[in-house]
Amino acid sequence: MARPRNKVTDYLVYLGLRYFAMWVHMFPPQKAYRFARWMGETLWRVDRRHRRIAEGHIRLSFPHWPEGRVRRVARKSMSHMVYLGLEMLLTPRLVTPLSWRRHVRFAPGMEGALRLLIRQETGAILWTGHFGSWEIAGYTLATIGFPLVAVARPLDNPHINEFVMGVRERAGQSILYKRGASGDMAEVLDGHGLLGIIGDQDAGQRGVFVDFFGRPASTNKSTAVMAVRTGSPIMVGCGQRLSDKFEFEIVLQRIIYPREWADKPDPVVWITQEYMHELEKIVERAPEQYLWVHRRWKHRPDGSKAGGDGVA
């Protein structure tokens, strides 16, 4: 049973976030990024536990890397976490119908996905992992006229949850909370809607184990189940940060079409493995933009768990 939350602490943390948001909007993005980088460096020095987890995951995922590179990427990934919070605050101000082109571009190869969205002949799943600025892709698509229904887990702090979800909804996104959402997800796809899912978290023993950087990783199978049930293609992509000037590229890595899994003996496992392989390719382009502190390999196929740091 979860421990009851301290309402006073939750509200004080929320006030701190709003104060930080006020400060962010007082300065140009470049100056805000410099401050965020300093915060990331501080986090790297004081948070030994997450530093150890990030280094361990990177070391096992890229065993051929020298130790210096492992540490550099882990260090940058800690700053990346702070950047995410900064970008969530900046997005409503900078990504608008008139200004989004100054900050976001579509990578070559997006034509197929955009044609699919324009035709609306079927529902589609926009799948991404905890890479880059995952909020950017959904927010930009909603801003330019492709409303997205984002599947999300509510944040533990109710005040921050309301604030963050409000940011998403300002562009026209709708929020669908994960718990008990399968029926609503099917309704969105059956209605030829666009469903956004971040699907690379550890899913415990209820997930399906597929290969991710050479190790079995428990992965939520709801995306694959929903795609098979509704016949919806899966667009695997990301919002990659290009610089610390609030510049991003929306990348379409691959579209997985229903015809590809039609003859597979276990389409759910096949689909899950396919999009996790595509996420590997995305991460390899800019590994410092992946959330290495997440205990991605916490659970094992034999029912055991990794050590306290999620690595061993």
LUMFI-441995 format. One record per residue (C-alpha): x, y, z. Coordinates in steps of 0.2 Angstrom, whole numbers, plus 5000, padded with zeros to 4 digits. Example, Ala and Ser with C-alpha at 12.3 -4.5 7.8 and 13.67 -1.06 7.14 Angstrom:
<recs>
REC     px     py     pz
REC   5062   4978   5039
REC   5068   4995   5036
</recs>
This chain:
<recs>
REC     px     py     pz
REC   5000   5000   5000
REC   5007   5017   4995
REC   5011   5029   5009
REC   5000   5045   5010
REC   5008   5060   5002
REC   5012   5075   5012
REC   5000   5089   5005
REC   5011   5103   5012
REC   5026   5096   5003
REC   5017   5093   4987
REC   5011   5111   4987
REC   5028   5119   4991
REC   5036   5109   4977
REC   5023   5115   4965
REC   5026   5133   4971
REC   5044   5130   4967
REC   5040   5124   4950
REC   5029   5140   4947
REC   5043   5151   4953
REC   5056   5142   4941
REC   5043   5144   4927
REC   5042   5163   4931
REC   5061   5164   4930
REC   5062   5155   4914
REC   5051   5166   4905
REC   5060   5182   4910
REC   5076   5177   4900
REC   5080   5171   4883
REC   5080   5152   4880
REC   5100   5152   4878
REC   5102   5159   4896
REC   5089   5147   4903
REC   5098   5133   4895
REC   5114   5138   4903
REC   5106   5138   4920
REC   5098   5121   4916
REC   5115   5114   4911
REC   5122   5121   4928
REC   5108   5112   4937
REC   5112   5096   4928
REC   5130   5097   4932
REC   5125   5099   4951
REC   5113   5084   4949
REC   5128   5074   4942
REC   5139   5078   4957
REC   5126   5075   4971
REC   5115   5061   4965
REC   5127   5047   4966
REC   5113   5034   4965
REC   5106   5039   4948
REC   5124   5043   4942
REC   5128   5025   4945
REC   5113   5018   4937
REC   5116   5029   4921
REC   5134   5024   4920
REC   5130   5005   4923
REC   5116   5005   4909
REC   5127   5014   4897
REC   5142   5003   4900
REC   5131   4987   4897
REC   5123   4994   4882
REC   5139   5000   4874
REC   5152   4987   4880
REC   5165   4993   4867
REC   5165   5011   4873
REC   5180   5017   4884
REC   5176   5022   4901
REC   5178   5040   4898
REC   5165   5040   4885
REC   5153   5031   4896
REC   5155   5045   4909
REC   5153   5059   4897
REC   5137   5052   4890
REC   5130   5048   4908
REC   5135   5066   4913
REC   5126   5074   4898
REC   5111   5063   4901
REC   5109   5070   4918
REC   5108   5088   4911
REC   5096   5081   4898
REC   5084   5078   4912
REC   5084   5096   4917
REC   5082   5102   4899
REC   5066   5092   4898
REC   5058   5102   4912
REC   5064   5118   4905
REC   5057   5114   4888
REC   5041   5109   4895
REC   5039   5126   4902
REC   5045   5135   4886
REC   5035   5125   4873
REC   5018   5134   4875
REC   5027   5151   4872
REC   5038   5146   4858
REC   5028   5133   4848
REC   5013   5142   4841
REC   5004   5141   4824
REC   5014   5156   4819
REC   5031   5152   4826
REC   5034   5134   4827
REC   5045   5133   4811
REC   5058   5144   4820
REC   5061   5130   4832
REC   5055   5113   4825
REC   5058   5105   4808
REC   5052   5089   4801
REC   5066   5077   4796
REC   5066   5069   4778
REC   5055   5054   4777
REC   5041   5062   4787
REC   5030   5063   4771
REC   5023   5046   4773
REC   5017   5049   4791
REC   5010   5066   4787
REC   5000   5058   4772
REC   4994   5045   4783
REC   4987   5058   4796
REC   4980   5069   4782
REC   4970   5055   4774
REC   4963   5048   4791
REC   4959   5032   4783
REC   4963   5023   4799
REC   4969   5027   4816
REC   4987   5028   4820
REC   4999   5026   4835
REC   5013   5038   4837
REC   5025   5028   4848
REC   5041   5035   4856
REC   5053   5031   4870
REC   5061   5042   4883
REC   5073   5050   4871
REC   5075   5068   4866
REC   5061   5080   4870
REC   5046   5068   4869
REC   5034   5082   4872
REC   5039   5091   4856
REC   5032   5079   4843
REC   5015   5078   4850
REC   5014   5096   4855
REC   5019   5102   4837
REC   5008   5090   4828
REC   4993   5096   4839
REC   4998   5114   4835
REC   4998   5112   4817
REC   4981   5103   4816
REC   4984   5085   4821
REC   4975   5083   4838
REC   4984   5069   4848
REC   4977   5059   4862
REC   4992   5056   4873
REC   4992   5041   4885
REC   5000   5046   4901
REC   5002   5040   4919
REC   4997   5054   4931
REC   5011   5062   4941
REC   5011   5058   4960
REC   5010   5077   4964
REC   4992   5082   4960
REC   4997   5100   4958
REC   5011   5097   4946
REC   5001   5084   4937
REC   4987   5097   4934
REC   5000   5110   4928
REC   5010   5098   4916
REC   4994   5091   4909
REC   4987   5109   4906
REC   5003   5113   4896
REC   4999   5098   4885
REC   4981   5102   4883
REC   4984   5120   4877
REC   4989   5114   4860
REC   4974   5103   4858
REC   4980   5087   4865
REC   4969   5076   4875
REC   4975   5066   4890
REC   4971   5048   4893
REC   4977   5040   4909
REC   4984   5023   4908
REC   4975   5014   4921
REC   4959   5006   4913
REC   4962   5015   4897
REC   4962   5001   4884
REC   4943   5003   4879
REC   4946   5022   4877
REC   4962   5018   4867
REC   4952   5007   4855
REC   4939   5020   4853
REC   4951   5033   4848
REC   4959   5022   4835
REC   4942   5015   4828
REC   4938   5033   4826
REC   4953   5036   4815
REC   4962   5046   4829
REC   4980   5048   4833
REC   4986   5040   4849
REC   5002   5045   4857
REC   5012   5033   4868
REC   5028   5033   4877
REC   5031   5014   4878
REC   5048   5010   4884
REC   5047   5009   4903
REC   5050   4993   4913
REC   5033   4984   4913
REC   5037   4971   4927
REC   5032   4953   4925
REC   5016   4957   4916
REC   5026   4964   4901
REC   5033   4955   4886
REC   5052   4952   4887
REC   5061   4958   4871
REC   5079   4962   4867
REC   5085   4980   4870
REC   5103   4983   4868
REC   5107   4965   4870
REC   5097   4961   4886
REC   5080   4956   4889
REC   5069   4970   4894
REC   5051   4969   4900
REC   5040   4980   4889
REC   5022   4985   4890
REC   5012   4976   4876
REC   4997   4987   4876
REC   5003   4996   4860
REC   5005   4980   4851
REC   4989   4973   4857
REC   4979   4989   4852
REC   4988   4989   4835
REC   4983   4971   4831
REC   4965   4974   4838
REC   4961   4989   4828
REC   4973   4986   4813
REC   4982   5003   4816
REC   4999   5007   4809
REC   5013   5012   4822
REC   5023   5027   4818
REC   5040   5025   4828
REC   5048   5042   4830
REC   5056   5055   4841
REC   5059   5073   4844
REC   5077   5075   4844
REC   5086   5091   4852
REC   5097   5099   4839
REC   5105   5113   4850
REC   5103   5123   4867
REC   5094   5136   4857
REC   5077   5127   4858
REC   5079   5119   4841
REC   5072   5101   4837
REC   5069   5089   4823
REC   5054   5077   4823
REC   5061   5061   4816
REC   5050   5047   4809
REC   5061   5031   4811
REC   5049   5019   4804
REC   5030   5015   4801
REC   5025   4997   4806
REC   5010   4992   4795
REC   4997   4979   4799
REC   5002   4969   4783
REC   5019   4966   4791
REC   5013   4957   4806
REC   4998   4948   4797
REC   5008   4932   4795
REC   5018   4932   4811
REC   5014   4918   4824
REC   5014   4930   4838
REC   5011   4947   4832
REC   5011   4956   4849
REC   5029   4950   4853
REC   5035   4953   4835
REC   5028   4971   4835
REC   5035   4975   4852
REC   5053   4968   4847
REC   5052   4979   4831
REC   5049   4995   4839
REC   5061   4992   4852
REC   5074   4989   4839
REC   5070   5005   4831
REC   5072   5014   4847
REC   5089   5007   4848
REC   5093   5015   4832
REC   5086   5032   4838
REC   5096   5031   4854
REC   5112   5027   4845
REC   5111   5043   4836
REC   5112   5054   4852
REC   5114   5042   4867
REC   5116   5057   4879
REC   5097   5061   4875
REC   5091   5045   4883
REC   5084   5043   4900
REC   5097   5031   4906
REC   5093   5033   4925
REC   5077   5023   4922
REC   5078   5005   4929
REC   5074   4999   4911
REC   5081   4981   4915
REC   5074   4980   4933
REC   5064   4964   4930
REC   5071   4948   4922
REC   5062   4934   4912
REC   5065   4921   4927
REC   5055   4932   4939
REC   5070   4939   4948
REC   5074   4957   4950
REC   5090   4967   4946
REC   5100   4974   4961
REC   5095   4990   4970
REC   5103   5001   4956
REC   5093   4991   4943
REC   5110   4987   4934
REC   5117   4971   4942
</recs>
